[in-house]
Amino acid sequence: MAKKRKREVELVIISDVHLGTYGCHSEELLRYLKTIKPKRLILNGDIIDMWQFSKRYWPKSHMEIVKHITGLLAKGTKITYLTGNHDEMLRKFAGFRLGSFQIENKKVLSLSGKSAWIFHGDVFDVTMRYSKWIARLGAIGYDALIVLNAVVNFILKFFGKGRISLSKKVKDSVKGAVKFINNFEETAADIAIANGHHYVVCGHIHHPEIKTIKTEKGEVVYLNSGDWVENLTALEYNKNEWSIYRYADDKRAQSLKIHKRYRNSLDNDEIFKDLVNEFLSVKK
């Protein structure tokens, strides 16, 4: 049986993967990454969850995500890591470059003559700015809810029912959460318009979106890449058009078999050695 050709994409933006937490859907993300060939990949914050990172929970599939992304560098993909709040420790490395890899806090790209302002978005979060300990406490509670959600979905699957997202249902039912999302989007749009950008691209709030926001001062296309905890989404830009990738709609990625070694045969030390070799093979 012939191997299917990977789908070529000009730009892929992924955020809020939260590697190192129970809620991360690493195998689904790996399946997606293995079906595409991106010219440029932007990791828009919270890729590795350094708030909750623990050596006691770092599955092989999580390391394989890192290894696969590093492997893309060797194949010519330009990769930018934009820092978020859960990986804020990397902010001190902003400006670091190695070959086609760079770490930044924000990025401005020219896409077909239009300016795209890309950043994580936690700068707009009042809780993050003034009560970081509350945000960290909330993250722990959120992770616990994700674990409970996994148990619920296992039971539903046993009885032949579809999966649900408890955290999404909670957020969708709370007026304050809806108001926060709206304020977040409007704030991002206002600043983007004031600075003459055509697109403003964020992550952080786990709410995938593409929409045009108009104000008295102009208009801008607001985009959010969503996450790989609840929504399993990404942003793709190809042939002058933006789209939201949804894993739930990608039958090809869902049918892709993950090699057994991703789950069983290699331990993290072996995978890390492979990762280092991949990284050293990248042309400077």
N, C-alpha and C positions, 0 to 999 in steps of 0.2 A: 504494500500500500504506500503510495507516494506521500512524502511529507508535505504538509500544507505550508505554503509560503506565508511568512510573517507579514502582517499589515503595516505598511509604511505610514508614519505619522510625522508631520513637521515638528509639532510641539506637544508634549504631554506634561500636565501639571498634576502632581499628586501631593496631598497633604494629610496630616492627622492619621498616620498609620499606627502610631503608638506601639511600636515594637517593644517587647518586654512586658506587655500587659496581657491579661487573659482575654480581653475583648478584641485584640488584634486578629483580623482575618488574614493571616499571612499566606496560607495556602491558596486562597482565592486571589490574592494580589500576585502571587508568583505565577499562577496560571495566566492572569491577564498580561503580565510583563513578558511571558514567554510567547505570546501571540502577536506582539507588536515589535516594530523596528523604528524607534523614535530618533529623529535627527537631533532633537534637543529635549532634555528632561529636566524639569524644575521640581525639586522636592521642597514644597512650601511649608516647612515647619512641622514640628511634633512628629517627626519620623521615628526617632527613638525616644521613648518616654523616660527621660532621666530622672523625673520626679519619683517614679515608682520602680525604677530599675533594680533588679535583684538577681544575683547569680543563681539563686534557687529557681528562678523561672526565666529561662532563655532557651526556648525550643530550637531545635535544629532548623525548622522552617523559617524562624526569624533570622538566623544567621544566613540562611540561603538567600533571603531578600537582599541583604547587604552584599553578599557575594555576587548575585546576579547583576545588581546595579553597578558594582565595580567592574564586572565583566563587560558591561555596555561601554565603559570608557575605552577599553582595549579595542572595541569595534568601531570607535569614532564618534560615539554619541557625546554631545556637549552636556555636561551635568552641572547644575547650580543647586547648591544646598542653601536655602533661605531659613534662617533660624526662627523658631517659635518660642512659646513660653515653656513648654515641656522639655525643650532641648536648648534652653537659654544659655547653658554653659558654653555652647559653641560660639556665642556672640563675641567673645574675646578673640576669636580666630577670623572675624570678618576681614575680608581682603586676601585671605589665603588662596593661593592658586597652585595647582600642580597639573600640568598638561591641560586637558579639557575639563578639569574639575575645579570648582571654586566655591568658597563659602562667603555668603553675603547676608546682610539683614534685609535688603530690598533689592529689586532689580527692575530696570526699565528696558523694555525691548521695543524695537521698531518692527511692526508686523504689517507688511504691505503699505508702508508709509504712515501707519497709525501707531500712536504711542500706547504701550501697555505697561501700567504700573503694577508690579507684583510684590506682595509682601504677605506675611502670615495673618496679621490683623489683631493680635493681642494688645497692641498699643491703644486700641479703642476700648478695651475692657477695663472699666473702673475698678472692678474687683482685683484684677491683676495689678493695677498700678498702686492701689492704696491698701489692699488687704490680701496680700499674697498667701498668707497662711490659711485664709478662708478658702481661697481657690484650691490650694493643695488638699485641704480637708474634703472639699467637694469632689476632687478627682478620685480620692480613695473611695468615697461613697458611690461615685459613678462606676468605678471598676467593680465594686461589689454587686451593683445592679446588673452589670454585664454578665457576671458569673451566674447570678440567679436567672438571667435571661437564657443563658446557655442550657441550664437545667430544664427550664420551661419548654424550650424549643425541642430538646431531646424527647421529652414526654409527648409533645404534639406530633413529632415525627413518628413516634412509636404507634400513635393512633391514626396515622395517615393525614394529619392536619398540616397546614402551611405554617412557616415560621413567623414570628412577630418580633417587634422591637419595643421592649418595655420603655426604654429611655426615650425613644421617639414619641411614643404615646403620651408619656408624662410631659415632655416638652410641648407637644402639640396641644395639650389640654390646659396648659398654664398660660394665662393671658400675659403674665409678666415676661415669659420666655419669648412669646411672639413679639411683644413690644421691643424687647432687647434686640432681636434679630432685625426688626425694621429699623431701629435706631442705628444699629451697626452698619447696615447697608447704606442708609442715608448719609451717615457721617463719612464713610469711605467715598461715596459718590461726590459729596460736597467738596472734599479736599482734592479729589481727582480732577473735577471740573475746574477748580481754582488754579490748578497747575497745568491745565491744558492737555490732559491725557484723554485718550479715546476709550480706553479700557482700564478698569481697576479690578485686580484679581486677588482674592483673599482665600483663606482657609479658616481655621480656628473655631468657628461656630457649628461645624458638622451639619451644614445645611446647603446642599448643592443647589446652585441657582445660576441662571443666565437671564438678565432682564435689563431693559433700558430704563434708566432713572432720569427724569427731567426736573430741573429746578428753574428758578428765575434767571440763573446765570448760565444755563446751558444744559447739556445732557451728556451722559456717559453710559457705557455698557458695563454693568456690574456683573462679575462672575465669581462663583465660589466653587471650589473643587470638592467640597463635601468631606468624606472621610472613609477609612477602611475599618471602622468599628461598627457603625450602624448601617450606613447607606451603601458602602462599597462602590464608590464613585471616583471619577477623575475628570479633568478637563482635557479636551483635545482640540488643537487648532490645525486645520488642514485646508489648503486651497481657499484661503481667505475666509474660512468659516469656523466658528466655535461650536462645540457640541459637548454635552455631558455624557461621559461614558458611564454606563450602569452595568455592573457585573451580572445583575439579575436578568438582564436582557441578552447576555452574550452566551449563547449556547455552545459556541466553539470553545471558549475558555472553560466553561463548566465541564465539557467532555474531555478536556485535556488531562491525561493521566500524569500524576506526579510520581517520578521515579522513587522506588522504595528507599534509596539511600538518603532522600530528603527527610525521611521519617525515622529510619532505624539504623542503617549501617555505620554512618560516620558520627563521631562525637564532635562536640563544638571545637575542641582543640584541633582536630583534623581539618574541619571546615575552615577554621581561622588560618591555618597554614596555607590552604588553597587560596583564601582571600588575600593574604599577603603576597603570594606569588602572582595573583591576578593584578594587584595594585602595582607591583614592581614592574610588570610587563607594559604598563601604560607609557606611551611615548611622552616625554616631557617637551 
